[in-house]
Amino acid sequence: MLKAAAAGIAALFVILAQPASADTLLTGAIRDRSGAAIRGARVTAFDAAGRVVGSDLAIADGTFAIAARTVPASIAISCDYCRTVRRAVDPGQPIVVIVDRFSALTASGPSAADIRALPYRSAADIASLQPFTVVDNGRIADLGLDQDAAVLINGLPFYRASDGSDLSQLVPAHAVAALNAASPLVAPQYGGYSDAGIYNVQLRDPDLSTSRADIGDASDVVVRADGPSGGAGYAASSDSGDDRQVADADAELPLGGGRLSFDALAMSDLLLHASGAGLAYATDSRRFATTASLSATQSDDSSLVQASAAVRNLGPLGLEFGARAARATSSLDGTAATQFDGAVYARAVRQTGLSDISATVAWDAGSDAGVAPGSQSAGIVGSFSDDVRLGLRWTAHAGAVSNLRIPTFDELSANAPLEIGGDRSTLFEQSLTYTDLQRVRVTGMTFTQRATGSATQDENGIGVDGAWQIAPQLSLRAWLLRANQSSLSTEYSPITYGLLPSPLLASALTRQLIWLSYDKYVRFDALIRGGALEGDVRIPVSPIYAFAIGTAEYNGRRVTTFGLTLR
């Protein structure tokens, strides 16, 4: 991991500001220890007597420039969830400042460093650490909403129109390098099954390798090689009756003033095989950014092809216009079925010092055939969200989204001979966040959703998510979700005079997580997840390698593994 560490340290010392033209001009950049730029960091310059002679806020790339009133002798750096840093400066020279930032407070879910250390053996287990994510039998959904989320692997769509399930269960143990999650508010823009959120399972970390080997109750090996313009990886794991393999490759090259990227992967277990590939192109000009993508995935009994294109202006009011289309096929009980979904959309984003507002509106249309009597739907969908800062320590959030989802083939078959239109889901969510800007962050939220289609489903719930940086190396994270769910089948809708009661299915949903983590040379994690105590210990044995031991519940049994991993 020395190569990766060297690359990360080199990234910290990238200075984008121009060299100083006089002793009173101070320029530089601010990074955290992972190499990420610290936007909004407050930089104050002092003279030799300790008087303030200038200040600035770091911009998005972490750079700053202070035109001091006199020659600065030192600067102080402060930022949200950071340890304040003060250091001397050489007049007329750029400066780089590396700060300690408390990632437990800034990240909404497990970071790449967390995933490398934790003992979890499936993508669904890792997703269950994301606040308010509900995982049941490998199925993933934000807030337990609707059916299943849109689950991507390296950005490729691996969810199926046959039953709404995904293929992330084919990813071997410890092959996941990062997890990116998006809320259901993006559903009108993305489409598919994203009204239960989007979860992008990444098999590569651009900064750190995921190579490792484990033995014990189960075994796994992960090997990856990366170069300046691409990389490749292979992973395999063996649990009791659960053998999984994946091979993936990626490449990126400049083309026509932009970047062309390619991804491909193949996965399998003892019963199922799946593969996929995708191309994406992106370019930036002074005023506009354009993107286009095409992807195709295939499993033993289904396929999914997606295409999208968008253009976005780079002004203060971010306007984006785009189009997307998807075609899915599957075989259900020996009958071939086809599903189509497409939309055109417009999105606006406005960020100010007090509020971040975004709104999306789309015309969505879809149909499926081959499963009698089929389905066809079209309509306007959209979303709106606003995050308002109420002073320095409080933030209020409100969001609403209405989305159209074409029923799965299983839903159509189960409800035949009824003619079912598209599933229309509407979600309202509100939250209030408090932070002391140093070591504590707490969010309380409420939500309500109604989905209509093959059944009328309602869900109402509350959630609490918090993080406490007890000490610079010790953090405590926890979240709790409680919801009530009800479902009324369309097949049993009330008839005239109410002669037959409609069966109403109701249930309660509770999920919670408690996560204590210590990381200073030795890393230790202890978690209570689903009522089970799980955890890991990672001990460095060289500048490159570390010994790791962990235990967790997997497929209803406790699995303990130990092995060697790159740090």
VOGU-3710 file (C-alpha; in Angstrom, 3 decimals, decimal comma):
1> mlkaaaagia> 0,000/0,000/0,000  3,096/2,265/-0,052  2,319/3,250/-3,622  -1,232/4,226/-2,712  -0,053/6,106/0,368  2,558/7,989/-1,664  -0,078/8,933/-4,216  -2,389/10,158/-1,460  0,360/12,275/0,124  1,267/13,714/-3,269
11> alfvilaqpa> -2,368/14,711/-3,786  -2,283/16,666/-0,529  0,430/18,921/-1,890  -1,270/19,959/-5,109  -1,344/23,747/-5,052  -3,793/25,323/-7,444  -3,311/28,947/-6,440  -0,770/31,082/-8,318  2,581/31,860/-6,636  2,621/34,942/-4,454
21> sadtlltgai> 3,644/38,143/-6,166  4,556/39,931/-2,911  5,374/39,063/0,665  1,902/40,111/1,754  0,061/37,718/-0,595  -0,421/34,290/0,971  -1,784/31,409/-1,125  -2,181/27,720/-0,460  -4,440/24,691/-0,177  -6,130/22,768/2,617
31> rdrsgaairg> -6,642/18,990/2,605  -7,664/16,379/5,130  -5,579/13,259/5,692  -7,461/11,332/2,992  -6,515/13,960/0,409  -9,976/15,553/0,166  -10,207/19,317/-0,260  -11,768/21,208/2,660  -14,326/23,576/1,165  -15,322/26,500/3,363
41> arvtafdaag> -12,354/26,203/5,739  -11,742/29,502/7,522  -8,190/30,824/7,111  -6,946/33,691/9,299  -3,516/35,334/8,946  -1,662/36,940/11,870  1,386/39,193/12,024  4,313/38,673/14,390  2,450/40,522/17,166  -0,591/38,244/16,853
51> rvvgsdlaia> -2,836/40,799/15,157  -5,240/39,661/12,399  -3,964/40,927/9,031  -6,309/39,076/6,655  -8,678/36,150/6,182  -10,326/34,015/3,503  -12,597/31,001/2,983  -11,271/28,030/1,039  -13,176/27,430/-2,203  -14,377/24,083/-3,548
61> dgtfaiaart> -10,878/22,829/-4,452  -9,546/23,733/-1,004  -7,412/26,678/-2,157  -7,289/30,129/-0,569  -5,629/33,518/-1,165  -5,123/36,231/1,450  -3,989/39,740/0,530  -2,628/40,574/3,976  -2,263/44,143/5,211  1,276/43,359/6,315
71> vpasiaiscd> 3,667/40,426/6,177  1,906/37,416/7,796  3,830/35,387/10,347  1,303/32,600/10,985  -2,128/31,342/9,978  -4,930/29,512/11,748  -7,185/27,000/9,968  -10,599/26,099/11,346  -13,423/24,147/9,713  -16,476/22,157/10,640
81> ycrtvrravd> -15,616/18,877/12,392  -11,870/19,660/12,286  -9,137/20,202/14,835  -7,985/23,824/14,592  -4,455/24,121/13,168  -2,058/27,029/13,640  1,319/27,186/11,979  4,074/29,573/10,917  4,419/30,607/7,278  7,243/31,655/5,007
91> pgqpivvivd> 6,303/35,028/3,501  5,906/34,917/-0,255  5,635/31,129/-0,387  2,525/28,973/-0,968  1,508/26,779/1,924  -0,211/23,437/2,287  -2,114/22,613/5,463  -3,230/19,102/6,367  -6,004/18,963/8,967  -7,518/16,184/11,024
101> rfsaltasgp> -11,201/15,926/10,157  -13,653/13,739/12,048  -15,027/11,505/9,283  -17,652/9,939/11,554  -19,416/13,308/11,574  -18,947/14,262/7,923  -19,882/10,935/6,298  -23,515/9,815/6,046  -22,553/6,135/5,905  -19,518/3,843/5,970
111> saadiralpy> -16,417/5,339/4,364  -13,973/3,423/2,188  -11,652/3,147/5,222  -14,508/1,717/7,311  -15,373/-0,871/4,655  -11,739/-2,031/4,421  -11,682/-2,760/8,155  -15,156/-4,181/8,813  -15,830/-7,958/8,754  -18,949/-7,900/6,546
121> rsaadiaslq> -19,175/-10,444/3,758  -21,877/-9,021/1,487  -22,818/-5,738/-0,148  -26,176/-5,871/1,641  -24,434/-6,104/5,042  -22,418/-2,987/4,220  -25,541/-1,178/2,987  -27,232/-1,923/6,319  -24,752/0,494/7,958  -26,133/3,386/5,890
131> pftvvdngri> -28,564/5,364/8,081  -32,201/4,355/7,597  -31,399/1,626/5,045  -33,491/-1,530/5,474  -32,053/-4,885/4,357  -34,216/-8,027/4,286  -32,921/-11,289/2,833  -30,363/-9,376/0,791  -32,887/-6,846/-0,533  -31,973/-3,197/-0,006
141> adlgldqdaa> -34,317/-0,192/0,335  -33,995/3,302/1,758  -36,410/3,629/4,707  -37,849/0,249/3,701  -39,836/2,093/1,044  -41,811/0,595/-1,816  -40,128/-2,506/-3,253  -36,357/-2,597/-3,825  -33,732/0,049/-4,507  -31,838/0,461/-7,762
151> vlinglpfyr> -28,574/-1,332/-6,985  -25,603/-0,605/-9,248  -22,206/-2,296/-9,289  -19,399/-0,070/-10,569  -22,161/2,147/-11,935  -23,764/-0,667/-13,960  -27,454/-1,487/-13,265  -27,828/-4,982/-11,802  -31,509/-5,008/-10,837  -34,174/-7,054/-12,597
161> asdgsdlsql> -37,599/-6,255/-14,030  -38,665/-9,847/-13,383  -39,023/-9,398/-9,598  -37,250/-6,146/-8,666  -34,370/-7,957/-6,966  -30,704/-7,132/-7,534  -27,563/-9,181/-8,105  -25,297/-7,657/-5,473  -25,419/-10,987/-3,598  -22,939/-12,266/-6,208
171> vpahavaaln> -20,203/-9,862/-5,022  -17,621/-11,855/-2,994  -16,726/-11,075/0,608  -14,498/-8,008/1,106  -14,613/-7,134/-2,605  -16,632/-3,977/-1,923  -14,341/-0,933/-1,785  -16,925/1,850/-1,409  -20,675/2,398/-1,232  -22,381/5,501/-2,611
181> aasplvapqy> -26,056/6,066/-1,770  -28,594/8,519/-3,199  -32,023/9,248/-1,747  -35,362/8,576/-3,481  -35,506/12,295/-4,318  -33,422/11,534/-7,445  -35,993/9,055/-8,792  -37,501/11,312/-11,513  -34,005/11,978/-12,858  -32,759/8,389/-12,751
191> ggysdagiyn> -35,930/6,311/-13,209  -35,826/2,542/-12,863  -36,542/1,346/-9,339  -34,917/4,312/-7,629  -38,015/5,340/-5,666  -36,424/3,207/-2,943  -33,043/4,923/-3,388  -29,896/4,206/-5,398  -26,970/2,190/-4,013  -23,794/2,084/-6,104
201> vqlrdpdlst> -21,506/-0,730/-4,950  -17,943/0,126/-5,962  -15,366/-2,633/-6,384  -12,479/-0,183/-6,612  -11,142/2,680/-4,527  -9,187/5,186/-6,653  -6,858/6,010/-3,746  -6,328/2,751/-1,832  -6,072/-0,893/-2,794  -8,572/-3,456/-1,521
211> sradigdasd> -6,244/-6,461/-1,840  -6,470/-8,943/1,037  -6,730/-12,625/1,970  -8,711/-14,227/4,824  -9,154/-17,690/6,302  -11,131/-19,076/9,231  -14,790/-20,162/9,179  -14,825/-18,770/5,622  -12,120/-17,721/3,187  -11,702/-15,012/0,598
221> vvvradgpsg> -9,065/-13,367/-1,583  -9,182/-9,941/-3,232  -6,513/-8,815/-5,693  -6,431/-5,526/-7,566  -3,965/-3,684/-9,801  -4,427/-0,058/-10,895  -2,578/2,166/-13,324  -2,812/5,805/-14,424  -5,599/5,118/-16,946  -7,305/1,994/-15,666
231> gagyaassds> -7,201/-1,131/-13,570  -8,459/-4,650/-13,051  -9,433/-6,818/-10,119  -10,423/-10,331/-9,135  -12,113/-11,576/-5,974  -13,431/-14,917/-4,737  -14,917/-16,081/-1,466  -16,101/-19,395/-0,086  -18,662/-19,721/2,682  -20,771/-22,711/3,615
241> gddrqvadad> -22,670/-23,395/0,378  -21,952/-19,908/-0,925  -19,059/-19,578/-3,386  -18,798/-16,259/-5,232  -16,434/-14,810/-7,843  -16,080/-11,496/-9,656  -13,649/-10,085/-12,212  -13,766/-6,444/-13,280  -11,823/-3,983/-15,412  -12,004/-0,256/-16,059
251> aelplgggrl> -10,237/2,275/-18,264  -10,359/6,026/-18,875  -8,808/8,052/-21,684  -9,066/11,604/-23,039  -11,234/12,059/-26,106  -12,407/15,191/-27,912  -11,738/17,502/-24,990  -13,512/15,184/-22,541  -13,077/11,812/-20,822  -14,258/8,439/-22,088
261> sfdalamsdl> -14,546/5,727/-19,444  -15,228/2,021/-19,768  -16,339/-0,515/-17,139  -16,891/-4,257/-17,415  -17,407/-7,044/-14,897  -18,552/-10,630/-14,607  -19,921/-12,319/-11,445  -21,117/-15,770/-10,509  -22,025/-18,112/-7,687  -22,977/-21,792/-7,776
271> llhasgagla> -26,373/-21,066/-9,374  -26,285/-17,737/-11,184  -24,052/-15,852/-13,598  -24,170/-12,158/-14,489  -22,068/-9,759/-16,532  -22,205/-6,188/-17,744  -20,350/-3,407/-19,532  -20,767/0,325/-19,903  -19,395/3,396/-21,673  -19,611/6,934/-20,334
281> yatdsrrfat> -18,417/10,213/-21,798  -18,147/13,544/-19,997  -16,791/16,916/-21,019  -16,658/20,360/-19,420  -16,545/23,704/-21,137  -16,457/27,146/-19,590  -20,252/27,273/-19,426  -21,587/23,728/-19,861  -20,939/20,156/-18,756  -22,258/17,293/-20,886
291> taslsatqsd> -22,534/13,591/-20,118  -23,689/10,534/-22,027  -23,712/6,875/-21,036  -24,716/3,468/-22,355  -24,722/0,251/-20,313  -25,943/-3,321/-20,629  -26,166/-6,083/-18,015  -27,161/-9,708/-18,413  -27,954/-12,571/-16,035  -29,125/-16,112/-16,715
301> dsslvqasaa> -32,777/-15,093/-17,081  -32,855/-11,318/-17,621  -31,163/-8,361/-19,285  -31,214/-4,585/-18,888  -30,002/-1,886/-21,327  -29,835/1,763/-20,242  -28,916/4,963/-22,072  -28,841/8,564/-20,869  -27,590/12,007/-21,896  -27,612/15,374/-20,135
311> vrnlgplgle> -26,269/18,897/-20,433  -25,798/21,195/-17,433  -24,792/24,836/-17,242  -22,136/25,862/-14,728  -23,649/29,175/-13,640  -24,995/30,150/-10,197  -28,349/28,638/-11,138  -27,559/25,083/-12,176  -29,921/24,046/-14,960  -29,778/20,505/-16,326
321> fgaraarats> -31,709/18,979/-19,202  -31,552/15,289/-19,962  -33,158/12,161/-21,316  -32,995/8,521/-20,292  -34,315/5,215/-21,575  -34,202/1,605/-20,373  -35,274/-1,709/-21,872  -35,483/-4,872/-19,765  -36,226/-8,444/-20,780  -36,832/-11,540/-18,711
331> sldgtaatqf> -38,246/-15,031/-18,882  -41,085/-15,728/-16,452  -42,477/-19,285/-16,355  -41,107/-19,853/-19,824  -42,751/-16,702/-21,237  -40,547/-13,938/-22,625  -41,440/-10,484/-21,286  -40,194/-7,009/-22,193  -40,333/-3,737/-20,285  -39,558/-0,199/-21,463
341> dgavyaravr> -39,141/3,006/-19,460  -38,083/6,422/-20,767  -38,240/10,071/-19,741  -37,092/13,592/-20,499  -36,396/15,834/-17,521  -35,300/19,287/-16,409  -33,575/20,023/-13,117  -32,652/23,264/-11,365  -30,272/23,690/-8,422  -29,673/26,912/-6,521
351> qtglsdisat> -27,145/27,161/-3,696  -26,848/30,229/-1,507  -25,336/30,929/1,842  -28,612/30,108/3,580  -30,355/27,519/1,423  -29,767/24,704/-1,084  -32,814/24,251/-3,324  -33,295/21,684/-6,080  -36,298/20,788/-8,217  -36,816/18,219/-10,979
361> vawdagsdag> -39,719/17,688/-13,347  -39,949/14,872/-15,906  -42,325/13,319/-18,400  -42,078/9,568/-17,813  -43,617/6,821/-19,936  -43,303/3,061/-19,788  -44,875/-0,216/-20,756  -44,350/-3,949/-20,500  -45,581/-6,834/-22,604  -45,482/-10,596/-22,645
371> vapgsqsagi> -47,173/-11,027/-19,247  -50,921/-10,721/-19,782  -52,547/-8,287/-19,608  -49,424/-6,103/-19,519  -49,132/-2,500/-18,375  -48,775/0,933/-19,926  -48,436/4,249/-18,103  -47,306/7,816/-18,647  -47,344/10,990/-16,608  -45,495/13,899/-15,084
381> vgsfsddvrl> -43,234/13,114/-12,139  -41,014/15,372/-10,094  -39,206/16,147/-6,875  -38,353/19,142/-4,702  -35,979/19,581/-1,790  -34,676/22,459/0,282  -32,016/22,540/2,982  -32,206/25,723/5,039  -29,498/26,703/7,516  -31,034/28,119/10,684
391> glrwtahaga> -27,967/29,803/12,078  -24,623/28,049/12,383  -25,761/24,894/14,173  -29,233/24,020/12,869  -30,321/22,828/9,413  -33,891/22,063/8,339  -34,626/19,799/5,372  -37,858/19,205/3,476  -38,302/17,023/0,419  -41,062/15,551/-1,715
401> vsnlriptfd> -40,995/13,231/-4,725  -43,608/11,643/-6,959  -42,411/8,855/-9,224  -43,742/6,305/-11,688  -42,505/2,706/-11,602  -43,496/0,045/-14,112  -44,691/-3,107/-12,267  -42,384/-6,097/-12,230  -43,343/-9,182/-14,199  -43,951/-11,070/-10,964
411> elsanaplei> -46,431/-8,396/-9,844  -48,295/-8,536/-13,151  -48,450/-12,326/-13,118  -49,593/-12,515/-9,488  -52,440/-10,064/-10,117  -53,633/-11,401/-13,489  -56,241/-11,067/-14,944  -56,402/-7,525/-13,490  -55,067/-4,756/-15,694  -52,527/-2,852/-13,622
421> ggdrstlfeq> -51,148/0,583/-14,421  -47,784/1,897/-13,344  -46,964/2,099/-9,657  -47,205/5,717/-8,536  -45,317/6,493/-5,335  -45,337/9,758/-3,385  -42,900/10,467/-0,556  -42,718/13,393/1,871  -39,766/13,718/4,252  -38,655/16,298/6,799
431> sltytdlqrv> -35,634/16,474/9,068  -33,895/18,768/11,538  -30,146/18,537/12,212  -28,151/19,993/15,097  -24,384/20,128/15,274  -21,906/21,876/17,530  -19,575/22,062/14,475  -16,967/20,170/16,458  -17,809/16,713/17,781  -21,588/16,163/17,812
441> rvtgmtftqr> -24,208/15,810/15,068  -27,837/14,662/15,583  -30,627/14,409/12,980  -34,296/13,686/13,602  -36,564/12,917/10,657  -40,108/11,914/9,755  -41,513/10,578/6,500  -44,658/9,268/4,867  -45,074/7,409/1,593  -47,977/6,034/-0,421
451> atgsatqden> -47,488/3,702/-3,384  -50,380/2,614/-5,594  -50,423/-0,035/-8,301  -50,909/-3,738/-7,807  -51,517/-2,790/-4,158  -51,968/0,362/-2,131  -49,081/0,579/0,311  -48,620/3,147/3,061  -45,648/3,706/5,322  -45,133/6,324/8,029
461> gigvdgawqi> -42,113/6,533/10,251  -39,546/8,447/12,262  -35,792/8,139/12,525  -32,873/9,455/14,577  -29,266/9,478/13,374  -26,339/10,718/15,437  -22,560/10,758/15,696  -20,271/11,697/18,579  -16,528/12,117/18,192  -15,710/11,223/21,789
471> apqlslrawl> -12,006/11,783/21,167  -10,003/12,428/17,987  -9,508/8,667/17,545  -12,738/7,400/19,149  -16,217/7,799/17,641  -19,731/6,556/18,335  -22,375/6,348/15,602  -25,963/5,203/15,967  -29,291/5,354/14,166  -32,819/4,130/14,779
481> lranqsslst> -35,749/3,751/12,372  -39,323/2,947/13,407  -42,164/2,758/10,892  -45,675/1,405/10,419  -46,563/-0,277/7,133  -49,909/-1,273/5,631  -50,902/-2,822/2,314  -54,314/-3,177/0,648  -54,445/-5,485/-2,366  -56,146/-4,090/-5,465
491> eyspitygll> -57,688/-7,498/-6,064  -59,748/-7,141/-2,872  -60,905/-3,546/-3,224  -64,230/-2,869/-1,470  -67,285/-3,809/-3,566  -70,685/-2,140/-3,609  -72,378/-1,914/-0,185  -69,209/-3,269/1,442  -70,491/-6,839/1,561  -66,955/-8,224/1,808
501> pspllasalt> -64,303/-6,539/3,960  -61,016/-5,713/2,244  -58,065/-7,531/3,825  -55,605/-4,961/5,205  -52,123/-6,214/6,015  -50,288/-4,145/8,614  -46,852/-4,525/10,182  -44,259/-2,611/12,172  -40,685/-1,981/11,062  -37,761/-1,350/13,391
511> rqliwlsydk> -34,078/-1,121/12,493  -31,178/0,155/14,581  -27,399/0,302/14,649  -24,819/1,150/17,323  -21,232/1,479/16,128  -18,153/2,268/18,245  -14,859/2,773/16,413  -11,280/3,459/17,538  -8,526/4,154/15,017  -4,997/5,117/15,987
521> yvrfdalirg> -2,381/2,735/14,625  -4,577/-0,175/15,781  -8,194/-0,106/14,551  -11,052/-1,550/16,586  -14,781/-1,661/15,753  -17,678/-2,950/17,849  -21,205/-2,963/16,413  -24,659/-4,047/17,514  -26,609/-4,737/14,334  -29,860/-6,666/14,293
531> galegdvrip> -29,343/-7,552/17,943  -26,003/-9,272/17,257  -22,615/-8,139/18,583  -20,071/-7,906/15,753  -16,651/-6,369/15,369  -13,074/-6,418/14,170  -9,494/-5,637/15,146  -6,814/-4,586/12,632  -3,169/-4,488/13,719  -0,390/-3,187/11,407
541> vspiyafaig> 2,470/-5,636/10,971  4,469/-3,562/8,455  4,180/-0,249/6,608  2,214/-2,131/3,907  0,292/-4,945/5,599  -2,012/-5,344/8,574  -3,406/-8,380/10,394  -7,205/-8,342/10,654  -9,626/-10,502/12,610  -13,392/-10,051/12,572
551> taeyngrrvt> -16,668/-11,731/13,434  -20,200/-11,084/12,152  -23,547/-12,748/11,502  -23,811/-13,952/7,895  -26,725/-15,936/6,437  -27,990/-16,737/9,923  -24,700/-18,031/11,310  -21,684/-16,441/12,961  -18,586/-16,285/10,781  -15,124/-15,491/12,154
561> tfgltlr> -12,224/-14,824/9,781  -8,651/-13,622/10,115  -6,139/-12,684/7,474  -3,751/-10,222/5,894  -4,754/-6,998/4,188  -3,060/-4,020/2,604  -3,327/-0,992/4,898
//
